[in-house]
Amino acid sequence: MFSGDDKQTRARIDTLIGKNSRITGDLQYKGGLHVDGEIRGNVHAEEGSDSMLSLSQHGTIRGQVKVPHLTINGTVEGDVHAEKRLELGPEARITGDVYYNLIQIAVGATVNGKLVHKPVAPALAVNNTKNKAVGG
């Protein structure tokens, strides 16, 4: 939403929680989720998925958020875990610790908590060539 060329921001939205909607309880999903309403509970993307969540300036989440790709421009009261990428818009308000791999923060965003960098472990290179013994 904030960096026009980013593939993640053009992702398909599978689920929409409207501005006048409120969910009480934990939410687990897979795919794309856009929140304009309120969620009172934890929001987790399915493990191993490449899911994304976008929280508009009208949206509020009161609970822990754990999603690979996050775009926040609303309010989160709880810890935020972004395994791959986190974008904070100018109206983002987070009260809780933020764990991220990559982060982009717009002027005006606020975080009342710790920012903790959690890089994704680099993949180990596998050498497929066979070792040959050299005789003398």
Contacts in CASP RR format, 6 or more apart in sequence:
PFRMAT RR
TARGET T0000
AUTHOR 0000-0000-0000
METHOD contacts of the structure
MODEL  1
MFSGDDKQTRARIDTLIGKNSRITGDLQYKGGLHVDGEIRGNVHAEEGSD
SMLSLSQHGTIRGQVKVPHLTINGTVEGDVHAEKRLELGPEARITGDVYY
NLIQIAVGATVNGKLVHKPVAPALAVNNTKNKAVGG
1 9 0 8 1.000
1 54 0 8 1.000
1 71 0 8 1.000
1 73 0 8 1.000
1 87 0 8 1.000
1 89 0 8 1.000
2 9 0 8 1.000
2 71 0 8 1.000
2 87 0 8 1.000
2 89 0 8 1.000
2 104 0 8 1.000
2 106 0 8 1.000
3 9 0 8 1.000
3 87 0 8 1.000
3 104 0 8 1.000
6 87 0 8 1.000
8 52 0 8 1.000
8 69 0 8 1.000
8 71 0 8 1.000
8 85 0 8 1.000
9 54 0 8 1.000
9 71 0 8 1.000
9 87 0 8 1.000
11 31 0 8 1.000
11 32 0 8 1.000
11 52 0 8 1.000
11 69 0 8 1.000
12 31 0 8 1.000
12 32 0 8 1.000
13 32 0 8 1.000
13 33 0 8 1.000
13 34 0 8 1.000
13 54 0 8 1.000
14 29 0 8 1.000
14 30 0 8 1.000
14 31 0 8 1.000
14 32 0 8 1.000
14 33 0 8 1.000
15 29 0 8 1.000
15 31 0 8 1.000
15 32 0 8 1.000
15 33 0 8 1.000
15 34 0 8 1.000
16 33 0 8 1.000
16 34 0 8 1.000
16 36 0 8 1.000
17 23 0 8 1.000
17 33 0 8 1.000
17 34 0 8 1.000
17 35 0 8 1.000
17 36 0 8 1.000
17 37 0 8 1.000
17 39 0 8 1.000
18 35 0 8 1.000
18 36 0 8 1.000
18 37 0 8 1.000
19 36 0 8 1.000
19 37 0 8 1.000
19 58 0 8 1.000
19 59 0 8 1.000
20 37 0 8 1.000
21 36 0 8 1.000
21 37 0 8 1.000
21 38 0 8 1.000
22 37 0 8 1.000
22 38 0 8 1.000
22 39 0 8 1.000
22 40 0 8 1.000
23 38 0 8 1.000
23 39 0 8 1.000
23 40 0 8 1.000
23 41 0 8 1.000
24 40 0 8 1.000
24 41 0 8 1.000
25 39 0 8 1.000
25 40 0 8 1.000
25 41 0 8 1.000
25 42 0 8 1.000
26 41 0 8 1.000
26 42 0 8 1.000
26 43 0 8 1.000
26 44 0 8 1.000
27 39 0 8 1.000
27 41 0 8 1.000
27 42 0 8 1.000
27 43 0 8 1.000
27 44 0 8 1.000
28 43 0 8 1.000
28 44 0 8 1.000
28 45 0 8 1.000
28 46 0 8 1.000
29 43 0 8 1.000
29 44 0 8 1.000
29 45 0 8 1.000
29 46 0 8 1.000
29 51 0 8 1.000
30 45 0 8 1.000
30 46 0 8 1.000
30 49 0 8 1.000
30 51 0 8 1.000
31 45 0 8 1.000
31 49 0 8 1.000
31 50 0 8 1.000
31 51 0 8 1.000
31 52 0 8 1.000
32 51 0 8 1.000
32 52 0 8 1.000
32 53 0 8 1.000
32 54 0 8 1.000
33 43 0 8 1.000
33 45 0 8 1.000
33 51 0 8 1.000
33 52 0 8 1.000
33 53 0 8 1.000
33 54 0 8 1.000
33 67 0 8 1.000
34 53 0 8 1.000
34 54 0 8 1.000
34 56 0 8 1.000
35 53 0 8 1.000
35 54 0 8 1.000
35 55 0 8 1.000
35 56 0 8 1.000
35 59 0 8 1.000
35 61 0 8 1.000
36 56 0 8 1.000
36 58 0 8 1.000
36 59 0 8 1.000
37 58 0 8 1.000
37 59 0 8 1.000
37 60 0 8 1.000
38 59 0 8 1.000
38 60 0 8 1.000
38 61 0 8 1.000
38 62 0 8 1.000
39 60 0 8 1.000
39 61 0 8 1.000
39 62 0 8 1.000
39 63 0 8 1.000
40 62 0 8 1.000
40 63 0 8 1.000
41 61 0 8 1.000
41 62 0 8 1.000
41 63 0 8 1.000
41 64 0 8 1.000
42 63 0 8 1.000
42 64 0 8 1.000
42 65 0 8 1.000
42 66 0 8 1.000
43 53 0 8 1.000
43 61 0 8 1.000
43 63 0 8 1.000
43 64 0 8 1.000
43 65 0 8 1.000
43 66 0 8 1.000
43 67 0 8 1.000
44 64 0 8 1.000
44 65 0 8 1.000
44 66 0 8 1.000
44 67 0 8 1.000
45 51 0 8 1.000
45 52 0 8 1.000
45 53 0 8 1.000
45 66 0 8 1.000
45 67 0 8 1.000
45 68 0 8 1.000
48 68 0 8 1.000
49 68 0 8 1.000
50 68 0 8 1.000
50 69 0 8 1.000
50 84 0 8 1.000
51 67 0 8 1.000
51 68 0 8 1.000
51 69 0 8 1.000
52 67 0 8 1.000
52 68 0 8 1.000
52 69 0 8 1.000
52 70 0 8 1.000
52 71 0 8 1.000
53 65 0 8 1.000
53 67 0 8 1.000
53 69 0 8 1.000
53 70 0 8 1.000
53 71 0 8 1.000
54 70 0 8 1.000
54 71 0 8 1.000
54 72 0 8 1.000
54 73 0 8 1.000
55 61 0 8 1.000
55 70 0 8 1.000
55 71 0 8 1.000
55 72 0 8 1.000
55 73 0 8 1.000
55 74 0 8 1.000
55 76 0 8 1.000
56 73 0 8 1.000
56 74 0 8 1.000
57 73 0 8 1.000
57 74 0 8 1.000
57 91 0 8 1.000
58 74 0 8 1.000
59 74 0 8 1.000
59 75 0 8 1.000
60 74 0 8 1.000
60 75 0 8 1.000
60 76 0 8 1.000
60 77 0 8 1.000
61 75 0 8 1.000
61 76 0 8 1.000
61 77 0 8 1.000
61 78 0 8 1.000
62 77 0 8 1.000
62 78 0 8 1.000
63 76 0 8 1.000
63 77 0 8 1.000
63 78 0 8 1.000
63 79 0 8 1.000
64 78 0 8 1.000
64 79 0 8 1.000
64 80 0 8 1.000
64 81 0 8 1.000
65 76 0 8 1.000
65 78 0 8 1.000
65 79 0 8 1.000
65 80 0 8 1.000
65 81 0 8 1.000
66 81 0 8 1.000
66 83 0 8 1.000
67 81 0 8 1.000
67 82 0 8 1.000
67 83 0 8 1.000
68 82 0 8 1.000
68 83 0 8 1.000
68 84 0 8 1.000
68 85 0 8 1.000
69 82 0 8 1.000
69 84 0 8 1.000
69 85 0 8 1.000
70 80 0 8 1.000
70 82 0 8 1.000
70 85 0 8 1.000
70 86 0 8 1.000
70 87 0 8 1.000
71 86 0 8 1.000
71 87 0 8 1.000
71 89 0 8 1.000
72 80 0 8 1.000
72 86 0 8 1.000
72 87 0 8 1.000
72 88 0 8 1.000
72 89 0 8 1.000
72 92 0 8 1.000
72 94 0 8 1.000
73 88 0 8 1.000
73 89 0 8 1.000
73 90 0 8 1.000
73 91 0 8 1.000
73 92 0 8 1.000
74 91 0 8 1.000
74 92 0 8 1.000
74 93 0 8 1.000
75 92 0 8 1.000
75 93 0 8 1.000
75 94 0 8 1.000
76 92 0 8 1.000
76 93 0 8 1.000
76 94 0 8 1.000
76 95 0 8 1.000
76 96 0 8 1.000
77 95 0 8 1.000
77 96 0 8 1.000
78 94 0 8 1.000
78 95 0 8 1.000
78 96 0 8 1.000
78 97 0 8 1.000
79 96 0 8 1.000
79 97 0 8 1.000
79 98 0 8 1.000
79 99 0 8 1.000
80 86 0 8 1.000
80 94 0 8 1.000
80 96 0 8 1.000
80 97 0 8 1.000
80 98 0 8 1.000
80 99 0 8 1.000
80 100 0 8 1.000
81 99 0 8 1.000
81 118 0 8 1.000
82 98 0 8 1.000
82 99 0 8 1.000
82 100 0 8 1.000
82 101 0 8 1.000
82 103 0 8 1.000
83 101 0 8 1.000
83 118 0 8 1.000
83 120 0 8 1.000
84 101 0 8 1.000
84 102 0 8 1.000
84 120 0 8 1.000
85 100 0 8 1.000
85 101 0 8 1.000
85 102 0 8 1.000
85 103 0 8 1.000
85 104 0 8 1.000
86 98 0 8 1.000
86 100 0 8 1.000
86 101 0 8 1.000
86 102 0 8 1.000
86 103 0 8 1.000
86 104 0 8 1.000
87 103 0 8 1.000
87 104 0 8 1.000
87 106 0 8 1.000
88 94 0 8 1.000
88 103 0 8 1.000
88 104 0 8 1.000
88 105 0 8 1.000
88 106 0 8 1.000
88 109 0 8 1.000
88 111 0 8 1.000
89 105 0 8 1.000
89 106 0 8 1.000
89 108 0 8 1.000
89 109 0 8 1.000
90 106 0 8 1.000
90 107 0 8 1.000
90 108 0 8 1.000
90 109 0 8 1.000
91 108 0 8 1.000
91 109 0 8 1.000
92 105 0 8 1.000
92 106 0 8 1.000
92 108 0 8 1.000
92 109 0 8 1.000
92 110 0 8 1.000
92 111 0 8 1.000
93 109 0 8 1.000
93 110 0 8 1.000
94 110 0 8 1.000
94 111 0 8 1.000
94 112 0 8 1.000
94 113 0 8 1.000
95 112 0 8 1.000
95 113 0 8 1.000
96 111 0 8 1.000
96 112 0 8 1.000
96 113 0 8 1.000
96 114 0 8 1.000
97 113 0 8 1.000
97 114 0 8 1.000
97 115 0 8 1.000
97 116 0 8 1.000
98 111 0 8 1.000
98 113 0 8 1.000
98 114 0 8 1.000
98 115 0 8 1.000
98 116 0 8 1.000
99 116 0 8 1.000
99 118 0 8 1.000
100 115 0 8 1.000
100 116 0 8 1.000
100 117 0 8 1.000
100 118 0 8 1.000
101 117 0 8 1.000
101 118 0 8 1.000
101 119 0 8 1.000
101 120 0 8 1.000
103 115 0 8 1.000
END
